[in-house]
């Protein structure tokens, strides 16, 4: 049992080191040797858990995406009206991004660069299925604009990454009131009427 926990701890240390180094240095400036050193494991240990650097980053992405969506949909009630459901999900996403900045920055880098392979990206999208289902219901009910889900995401969810980035640079601090305003702008961008 202690050996299993030690193995889990090493893998988690590698994931944590990958997130930190990719966030600070980018994918290409993050060699496996640096990841191993930061995780306090030998470079060969990485290959017990991951095939290569791409596999390490892909699996890290999928795990972080799973944590993100688990948090985002924790209070979601699919029987509630579309607008209320979207508000709950959007505010949980905002809360996650503000509380889990390192995870949020890692996901933003992965979503905005080609460092994740297509299979892993599609696996990550599966975690968003409750939101996609909500948008489908909203389109069917005539509440949400009948446009592509990528456009809905770009206008309603992606602006949170921008706000997080400027907050991290200390150029702006989101107040509770501004989060409400940001939510309203997000909803207004996708609602039909």
C-alpha positions, 0 to 999 in steps of 0.5 A, spaced: 500 500 500 505 504 501 508 503 495 502 504 491 501 511 494 509 513 493 507 511 485 501 516 485 505 521 489 511 521 484 506 521 478 502 527 481 509 530 482 510 530 475 503 532 473 504 538 478 511 540 475 509 539 468 503 544 469 508 549 473 513 549 467 509 549 461 505 555 464 512 559 466 516 557 460 512 554 455 511 547 452 518 547 448 522 550 453 520 545 458 525 539 457 523 532 461 529 533 465 527 540 468 520 536 469 523 530 473 528 535 477 522 539 479 518 533 481 524 530 485 524 524 481 530 521 476 528 522 468 527 515 467 522 515 472 517 519 467 517 513 462 514 509 468 508 513 467 508 516 460 510 514 453 514 521 452 513 528 453 507 529 448 503 523 452 505 527 459 502 533 457 496 530 453 494 526 460 496 532 464 491 536 460 485 531 460 486 530 468 486 538 469 480 538 464 476 533 468 478 537 474 475 543 471 469 540 469 467 536 475 468 543 479 464 547 473 458 542 473 458 540 481 451 544 482 448 543 475 441 541 475 439 539 468 432 540 469 433 548 471 431 553 466 436 554 460 438 561 463 439 559 470 443 553 468 448 557 464 449 562 470 450 556 475 455 553 470 458 560 468 459 562 475 462 555 477 467 556 471 469 563 473 470 561 480 474 555 478 479 559 474 480 564 479 481 559 485 485 554 480 489 559 476 495 555 475 490 549 472 486 555 468 492 558 465 495 551 463 488 549 460 488 556 456 495 555 453 493 548 451 486 550 448 490 556 444 496 552 442 497 546 438 501 542 444 495 538 445 494 532 440 487 532 437 485 525 440 486 528 447 483 535 445 477 531 443 477 527 450 477 534 453 471 536 449 467 530 452 468 533 459 464 539 457 458 535 454 453 537 460 454 544 457 454 542 450 447 539 452 445 545 455 446 549 449 443 544 444 436 544 449 437 552 449 437 552 441 431 547 441 427 552 446 429 558 442 433 561 448 440 561 445 442 563 438 442 557 433 450 558 432 456 553 432 458 551 439 465 553 438 462 560 437 458 560 443 464 558 447 468 563 444 463 569 446 461 566 453 466 562 456 473 564 453 473 571 455 474 569 462 481 567 460 482 574 458 480 576 465 484 571 468 490 573 464 490 581 466 488 579 473 494 575 474 498 581 471 495 585 476 493 590 471 485 588 473 482 585 479 475 582 478 470 584 484 464 581 485 460 586 481 464 585 475 463 578 475 456 579 475 457 584 469 461 579 466 456 574 467 451 578 464 455 580 458 456 572 457 449 571 457 447 577 453 452 574 447 449 568 446 441 569 448 437 569 442 432 575 444 
